[in-house]
Amino acid sequence: MGSAGVAALVAHLAFWILVLYRWLIEEQRVRAIGVPLALWVAGFLGLPYLPYGEALFPSYVAVLDIALLIAIVKDDVSLR
């Protein structure tokens, strides 16, 4: 497994951890995790139809991770 495989694994692991965390802290659980899960499924099913789409899926999941993190923190996360 190369560095791209490790990055994909980290992105997917972070996504599922953030979804679980958001499910545990939000009162409107269906909406809080339904949207990210629907976007994940849409990417999983739709990206293979694009050229090199399967290779783009880990990056797509990483963008979903960023969106989930911003939704949980409710502010922009700065890197220092």
C-alpha positions, 0 to 999 in steps of 0.5 A: 500500500502506497502513500495514496492508499494510506491517505485514502484510508485516513480520509475514510476513517476520518469521515466515519469518525466525524459522522459518528461523532456528529450523530452522537452530538446533534439533536436532529440526527437524521438531517445531521448525518443524512446529508453527508451520507447521501453525498458519500453515496452519490460520490461512491455511485457517481464518480466511477462514471467520470474519467479517473473518477475512482481515483478522485473518490478519496479526495472527494471524501477528504472534502466531505471531511472538511465540510463535516469538521466545519459543520461540527466546529461551526467556524473555520479551522485555522492551521497554525 
